[in-house]
Amino acid sequence: MKYLYDIGILIFTLVVRLASPFSEKARLWFRGRKGWEQALKDGVNPNDMNMWFHCASLGEFEQGRPVMEELKKQRPECRIILTFFSPSGFEIRKNYPGADYVCYLPADTPPNARKFIRAVNPSAVFFVKYEFWKNFISETSSKGVPLYLISGIFRPGQHFFRWYGGFFRKMLFSFTHIFVQDTGSERLMKEAGLQNVTVAGDTRFDRVVQIAEAAKEIPQLSLFRGSEKLFLAGSSWPPDEEIIVKYIKSHPGSMKWVFAPHEIGSGNIERLSKLVGEGVVKFSGFTDKEKDARVMIIDNIGMLSSAYRYADIAAVGGGFGKGIHNILEAACWGIPVLFGPNHGKFREALMMKAEGAAKSFSSYGDFETAVDDWLSDEKSYVNAADSAREYVRKNSGATAAIINKI
């Protein structure tokens, strides 16, 4: 199996290289790893107290970030080495000031793993949530370096727990300690024979609390909202937007509306503007004269988490595609949340629905019923808002649990 794994890594790398002239993501993935060894030697001192954090992409980075920052706070002398697998994580966070060195993770071959570990000489290694790279794990373990998995989450159908999963389960036994999000994951680990497992929770809760505490005032949104209720569609995609816009047109004057689309390219902003029609204004062009507009489109990146504070109800996009975006950023403000049908793999979505803090919609009818309920029944709305706030509060604290254990 090890031989097949290594061959698979080489084939994957070759495929990415061949695809790079035709795919921007493949091009970034391939070019970003060129010259990695020399760049690492130039940028990292192996004699420092280096703490290596690896994240697949942006979502995992947000889960690792609270631990990185708390570790740096308690041990200022340590150096944070941050690696990403995906360009969507690296390209956005390559200048993250909390890390001392940021780069792509080299392809998981035995020579690359040996060179990387030799150059970094980590004092500890942290993999976040989903990442399991056999050669890097084996090399780290063979050197006796403490290896941790944080915010891990496991399901019965994963390859670790299949009849053929021995090769993959062996990786789990290489970890010094595994911090999981829930008791279901802990049970699976222990049934597989692992004892070095702690239910610490999801560090994303700590991160959204941090974000809320550092949130900035946005006077334009305050002026736009005025004395009305405000609905914010965060990280929205066309399927979400089409349903929401239908409601806007069917219920004129019910609320003010803000879209913060996932894609902010000019073409997508123009498409959304045409979909909405009259009464729409872009955030970048908003002035006092536009305060009576009914719909605003946020055409920038970086202010969504702060914008939720002005909303009474939020919808988070992605649920008609691969999966929903971060609903906790809205929930931490005590806002009822809506999202599309593809949320089954997101524990926080299922739990918030169970606790009455969120609802899902698969059609316009579902969306209309949910929004009308919260607008017309104050008790229902208050219960949902309080449940959202309480859900985030009671699930915070994973970072402290991890730091105390390590």
C-alpha positions as CSV (number, residue, x, y, z in Angstrom):
1,M,0.0,0.0,0.0
2,K,2.9,2.4,0.8
3,Y,4.3,1.8,-2.7
4,L,0.9,2.5,-4.3
5,Y,0.5,5.7,-2.2
6,D,3.9,7.0,-3.3
7,I,3.1,6.3,-6.9
8,G,-0.2,8.0,-6.5
9,I,1.5,11.2,-5.2
10,L,3.8,11.2,-8.2
11,I,1.0,10.7,-10.6
12,F,-1.1,13.5,-9.0
13,T,1.9,15.9,-9.2
14,L,2.4,15.0,-12.9
15,V,-1.3,15.6,-13.6
16,V,-1.2,19.0,-11.9
17,R,1.9,20.0,-13.9
18,L,0.3,19.0,-17.2
19,A,-2.9,20.9,-16.2
20,S,-1.1,24.0,-15.2
21,P,-1.1,25.8,-18.6
22,F,-4.9,25.4,-18.6
23,S,-5.9,25.8,-15.0
24,E,-5.1,28.8,-12.8
25,K,-5.4,26.8,-9.6
26,A,-3.1,24.0,-11.0
27,R,-0.7,26.7,-12.2
28,L,-0.5,28.3,-8.7
29,W,-0.2,24.9,-7.1
30,F,2.7,23.8,-9.3
31,R,4.6,27.1,-9.5
32,G,4.2,27.8,-5.8
33,R,6.2,24.8,-5.0
34,K,9.1,25.5,-7.3
35,G,12.4,26.2,-5.4
36,W,10.7,25.4,-2.1
37,E,13.8,23.8,-0.6
38,Q,16.1,26.7,-1.0
39,A,13.5,29.2,0.0
40,L,12.8,27.2,3.1
41,K,16.5,27.1,4.0
42,D,16.8,30.9,3.4
43,G,13.7,31.7,5.5
44,V,13.8,29.3,8.4
45,N,16.5,28.8,11.0
46,P,16.4,25.2,12.2
47,N,18.0,26.2,15.5
48,D,14.9,28.3,16.4
49,M,11.9,26.9,18.3
50,N,9.9,26.2,15.2
51,M,6.2,25.2,15.5
52,W,4.9,23.9,12.2
53,F,1.2,24.2,11.4
54,H,-0.2,22.6,8.3
55,C,-3.7,23.5,6.9
56,A,-5.4,22.3,3.8
57,S,-6.9,25.6,2.9
58,L,-8.6,28.7,4.3
59,G,-11.2,27.0,6.4
60,E,-8.6,24.9,8.2
61,F,-6.4,28.0,8.7
62,E,-9.2,29.6,10.6
63,Q,-9.4,26.6,12.8
64,G,-5.6,26.6,13.4
65,R,-5.3,30.3,13.8
66,P,-6.5,30.6,17.5
67,V,-4.0,27.9,18.5
68,M,-1.1,29.6,16.6
69,E,-1.9,32.9,18.2
70,E,-2.3,31.6,21.7
71,L,0.9,29.6,21.4
72,K,2.8,32.6,20.2
73,K,1.3,34.7,23.0
74,Q,2.4,32.2,25.7
75,R,5.7,31.4,24.1
76,P,6.9,34.6,22.2
77,E,10.2,33.0,21.3
78,C,8.6,30.3,19.2
79,R,8.5,30.7,15.4
80,I,5.4,29.7,13.5
81,I,5.9,27.9,10.2
82,L,2.6,27.7,8.3
83,T,2.1,25.5,5.2
84,F,-0.9,25.2,2.9
85,F,-1.9,22.5,0.4
86,S,-4.4,24.6,-1.6
87,P,-3.8,27.8,-3.5
88,S,-7.1,29.1,-2.1
89,G,-5.5,29.1,1.3
90,F,-2.0,30.2,0.5
91,E,-2.8,33.0,-1.9
92,I,-5.1,34.7,0.7
93,R,-3.0,34.1,3.8
94,K,0.6,34.2,2.4
95,N,1.2,37.5,4.2
96,Y,-0.5,36.4,7.5
97,P,1.5,38.4,10.2
98,G,1.0,35.8,12.9
99,A,3.3,33.4,11.0
100,D,7.1,33.8,10.6
101,Y,7.2,31.8,7.4
102,V,4.4,30.8,5.0
103,C,4.7,28.4,2.1
104,Y,3.1,25.6,0.2
105,L,3.5,22.1,1.5
106,P,5.8,20.2,-0.9
107,A,4.3,17.1,-2.6
108,D,4.3,14.2,0.0
109,T,7.2,12.1,-1.3
110,P,9.8,10.5,1.0
111,P,12.7,12.8,-0.2
112,N,10.5,15.9,0.2
113,A,9.5,14.9,3.7
114,R,13.1,14.3,4.8
115,K,14.3,17.6,3.3
116,F,11.4,19.6,4.8
117,I,11.7,18.2,8.3
118,R,15.5,18.6,8.2
119,A,15.2,22.3,7.2
120,V,12.5,23.2,9.7
121,N,13.6,21.0,12.6
122,P,10.2,21.5,14.3
123,S,9.8,21.4,18.0
124,A,6.2,20.4,17.5
125,V,3.9,19.8,14.5
126,F,0.2,20.6,14.2
127,F,-2.1,19.2,11.4
128,V,-5.5,20.8,11.2
129,K,-8.7,18.8,10.8
130,Y,-8.4,16.7,7.7
131,E,-4.8,16.6,6.5
132,F,-3.0,13.2,6.6
133,W,0.2,13.0,4.6
134,K,1.8,9.7,5.1
135,N,5.5,10.6,4.5
136,F,5.4,13.8,6.4
137,I,3.7,12.0,9.3
138,S,6.2,9.1,9.3
139,E,9.2,11.4,9.1
140,T,7.9,13.6,11.9
141,S,7.2,10.6,14.1
142,S,10.6,8.9,13.3
143,K,12.3,12.0,14.6
144,G,10.4,11.9,17.9
145,V,8.8,15.3,17.2
146,P,5.4,15.8,19.0
147,L,2.7,15.6,16.4
148,Y,-0.9,16.8,17.1
149,L,-4.1,16.8,15.2
150,I,-6.4,19.7,16.1
151,S,-10.2,20.1,15.4
152,G,-10.3,16.6,14.0
153,I,-13.6,15.2,13.0
154,F,-14.3,11.6,11.9
155,R,-17.2,9.7,10.4
156,P,-17.9,5.9,10.2
157,G,-17.7,5.9,6.4
158,Q,-14.2,7.3,6.2
159,H,-11.4,5.1,4.8
160,F,-9.7,4.9,8.3
161,F,-12.6,2.6,9.4
162,R,-13.0,0.5,6.3
163,W,-11.8,-3.1,6.0
164,Y,-9.0,-1.9,3.8
165,G,-8.1,1.0,6.1
166,G,-5.1,-0.4,8.0
167,F,-2.6,1.7,6.0
168,F,-4.6,4.9,6.8
169,R,-5.3,4.0,10.5
170,K,-1.6,3.5,11.0
171,M,-1.1,7.3,10.4
172,L,-3.4,8.0,13.3
173,F,-1.2,6.0,15.7
174,S,1.7,8.3,14.8
175,F,0.1,11.3,16.4
176,T,1.2,12.2,19.9
177,H,-2.4,13.4,20.6
178,I,-5.5,13.9,18.6
179,F,-8.0,16.6,19.6
180,V,-11.4,16.0,18.1
181,Q,-14.6,18.1,17.8
182,D,-17.1,15.7,19.2
183,T,-17.8,12.5,21.1
184,G,-18.7,10.6,18.0
185,S,-15.2,11.1,16.7
186,E,-13.7,10.1,20.0
187,R,-15.7,6.9,20.0
188,L,-14.5,6.0,16.5
189,M,-10.9,6.6,17.5
190,K,-11.2,4.4,20.6
191,E,-12.9,1.6,18.7
192,A,-9.9,1.7,16.3
193,G,-7.6,1.3,19.3
194,L,-6.4,4.9,19.9
195,Q,-6.4,6.2,23.4
196,N,-4.5,9.5,23.0
197,V,-7.7,11.3,22.1
198,T,-9.4,14.4,23.7
199,V,-12.7,16.0,22.9
200,A,-11.7,19.6,22.8
201,G,-14.3,21.0,20.5
202,D,-14.0,23.1,17.4
203,T,-11.5,26.0,17.5
204,R,-13.6,27.9,15.0
205,F,-15.9,28.9,17.8
206,D,-13.0,30.7,19.5
207,R,-12.0,32.3,16.2
208,V,-15.4,33.8,15.6
209,V,-15.6,35.1,19.1
210,Q,-12.2,36.8,18.5
211,I,-13.5,38.2,15.2
212,A,-16.6,39.6,16.9
213,E,-14.5,41.2,19.7
214,A,-12.3,42.9,17.1
215,A,-15.1,43.8,14.7
216,K,-15.0,47.3,13.2
217,E,-17.9,49.8,12.9
218,I,-19.2,50.2,9.4
219,P,-21.0,53.6,9.3
220,Q,-22.3,53.0,5.8
221,L,-24.2,49.9,6.8
222,S,-25.6,51.7,9.9
223,L,-26.8,54.5,7.7
224,F,-28.2,52.2,5.0
225,R,-30.1,50.1,7.6
226,G,-31.6,53.1,9.4
227,S,-34.4,52.1,11.6
228,E,-35.4,49.0,9.5
229,K,-34.7,45.4,9.9
230,L,-31.8,44.2,7.7
231,F,-31.2,40.8,6.0
232,L,-27.6,39.9,5.1
233,A,-26.8,37.2,2.5
234,G,-23.1,36.3,3.2
235,S,-20.9,34.4,0.8
236,S,-23.8,34.1,-1.5
237,W,-23.9,32.1,-4.8
238,P,-26.4,32.5,-7.7
239,P,-28.8,29.7,-6.5
240,D,-29.1,31.4,-3.1
241,E,-29.4,34.8,-4.7
242,E,-32.2,33.9,-7.1
243,I,-34.4,32.7,-4.2
244,I,-33.6,35.7,-2.0
245,V,-34.2,38.2,-4.9
246,K,-37.6,36.5,-5.6
247,Y,-38.6,37.2,-2.0
248,I,-37.4,40.8,-2.2
249,K,-39.6,41.4,-5.2
250,S,-42.5,39.5,-3.7
251,H,-42.3,41.4,-0.4
252,P,-41.4,45.0,-1.2
253,G,-40.6,47.1,1.8
254,S,-40.3,44.2,4.3
255,M,-36.6,44.8,5.1
256,K,-33.4,46.3,3.9
257,W,-31.2,43.7,2.0
258,V,-27.4,43.3,1.8
259,F,-25.6,40.8,-0.4
260,A,-21.9,40.0,0.2
261,P,-21.3,37.6,-2.7
262,H,-18.6,34.9,-2.6
263,E,-17.2,36.1,-5.9
264,I,-16.7,39.9,-6.2
265,G,-15.4,40.1,-9.7
266,S,-16.9,42.8,-11.8
267,G,-18.8,40.3,-14.0
268,N,-20.5,38.7,-11.0
269,I,-21.3,42.0,-9.3
270,E,-22.9,43.2,-12.5
271,R,-24.9,39.9,-12.9
272,L,-26.2,40.3,-9.3
273,S,-27.1,43.9,-9.9
274,K,-29.2,43.1,-12.9
275,L,-30.9,40.3,-11.1
276,V,-32.0,42.6,-8.3
277,G,-32.9,45.4,-10.7
278,E,-34.0,48.8,-9.4
279,G,-33.1,50.1,-6.0
280,V,-29.6,48.5,-5.7
281,V,-26.4,50.3,-4.7
282,K,-22.8,49.0,-4.5
283,F,-21.0,49.5,-1.2
284,S,-18.0,51.1,-3.0
285,G,-20.3,53.8,-4.4
286,F,-22.5,54.3,-1.4
287,T,-23.1,57.9,-0.2
288,D,-25.7,59.6,2.0
289,K,-27.8,60.1,-1.1
290,E,-28.3,56.3,-1.5
291,K,-29.4,55.7,2.0
292,D,-33.0,55.1,0.8
293,A,-31.9,52.3,-1.5
294,R,-33.5,48.9,-0.7
295,V,-30.6,46.6,-1.6
296,M,-26.8,46.9,-1.2
297,I,-24.1,44.8,-2.7
298,I,-20.8,44.6,-0.8
299,D,-18.2,44.6,-3.6
300,N,-15.1,44.0,-1.5
301,I,-13.4,41.3,0.6
302,G,-12.8,41.4,4.3
303,M,-15.7,43.1,6.0
304,L,-18.3,40.3,6.0
305,S,-17.6,39.2,9.6
306,S,-18.0,42.7,10.8
307,A,-21.1,43.4,8.6
308,Y,-23.1,40.6,10.3
309,R,-23.5,42.8,13.4
310,Y,-25.9,45.0,11.5
311,A,-28.2,42.2,10.4
312,D,-31.3,40.8,12.0
313,I,-31.4,37.7,9.8
314,A,-28.6,36.1,7.8
315,A,-28.4,33.6,5.0
316,V,-25.0,31.9,4.4
317,G,-24.3,30.7,0.8
318,G,-22.8,27.5,-0.6
319,G,-25.6,25.2,0.4
320,F,-26.7,24.5,-3.2
321,G,-23.1,23.6,-4.1
322,K,-20.4,21.6,-2.3
323,G,-21.4,22.9,1.1
324,I,-22.1,26.0,3.2
325,H,-19.7,28.7,4.2
326,N,-19.0,29.8,7.8
327,I,-22.3,30.1,9.6
328,L,-20.7,30.7,13.0
329,E,-19.6,34.2,11.9
330,A,-23.2,35.2,11.8
331,A,-24.4,33.1,14.8
332,C,-21.9,34.7,17.2
333,W,-23.9,38.0,16.8
334,G,-27.1,36.3,17.9
335,I,-28.6,36.2,14.4
336,P,-30.9,33.4,13.1
337,V,-29.3,31.8,10.1
338,L,-30.6,30.3,6.9
339,F,-28.6,28.1,4.5
340,G,-29.2,25.7,1.6
341,P,-29.7,21.9,1.5
342,N,-26.2,20.6,1.2
343,H,-25.2,21.0,4.9
344,G,-25.3,17.4,6.1
345,K,-21.5,17.2,6.6
346,F,-21.5,20.4,8.8
347,R,-22.0,19.5,12.4
348,E,-22.6,23.1,13.4
349,A,-25.4,23.4,10.9
350,L,-27.2,20.3,12.1
351,M,-26.8,21.3,15.7
352,M,-28.1,24.9,15.1
353,K,-31.1,23.5,13.3
354,A,-31.8,21.1,16.2
355,E,-31.6,24.0,18.7
356,G,-33.8,26.3,16.7
357,A,-31.1,28.7,15.8
358,A,-31.1,28.0,12.1
359,K,-33.2,26.7,9.2
360,S,-32.4,25.3,5.8
361,F,-34.2,25.9,2.5
362,S,-34.3,23.9,-0.7
363,S,-36.8,26.0,-2.5
364,Y,-38.4,29.5,-2.5
365,G,-41.3,28.1,-0.5
366,D,-39.0,27.0,2.3
367,F,-37.2,30.3,2.3
368,E,-40.4,32.3,2.4
369,T,-41.9,30.3,5.2
370,A,-38.8,30.7,7.4
371,V,-38.4,34.4,6.9
372,D,-42.1,35.1,7.3
373,D,-42.0,33.2,10.6
374,W,-39.2,35.2,12.0
375,L,-40.6,38.5,10.9
376,S,-44.2,37.9,12.1
377,D,-43.6,36.0,15.3
378,E,-41.4,38.0,17.7
379,K,-41.1,35.1,20.2
380,S,-39.9,32.7,17.5
381,Y,-37.4,35.2,16.3
382,V,-36.0,36.0,19.8
383,N,-35.7,32.3,20.7
384,A,-33.8,31.7,17.4
385,A,-31.5,34.6,18.0
386,D,-30.8,33.6,21.6
387,S,-30.2,30.0,20.6
388,A,-27.6,31.1,18.0
389,R,-25.7,33.3,20.5
390,E,-25.8,30.6,23.2
391,Y,-24.7,27.8,20.8
392,V,-21.5,29.7,20.0
393,R,-20.9,30.7,23.7
394,K,-21.2,27.1,25.1
395,N,-19.0,25.6,22.4
396,S,-16.1,28.1,22.8
397,G,-13.0,27.1,24.7
398,A,-11.3,24.5,22.4
399,T,-8.1,26.6,22.1
400,A,-7.6,26.7,25.9
401,A,-8.2,22.9,26.1
402,I,-5.6,22.2,23.5
403,I,-3.0,24.6,24.8
404,N,-3.4,23.3,28.4
405,K,-3.0,19.7,27.2
406,I,0.1,20.2,25.0
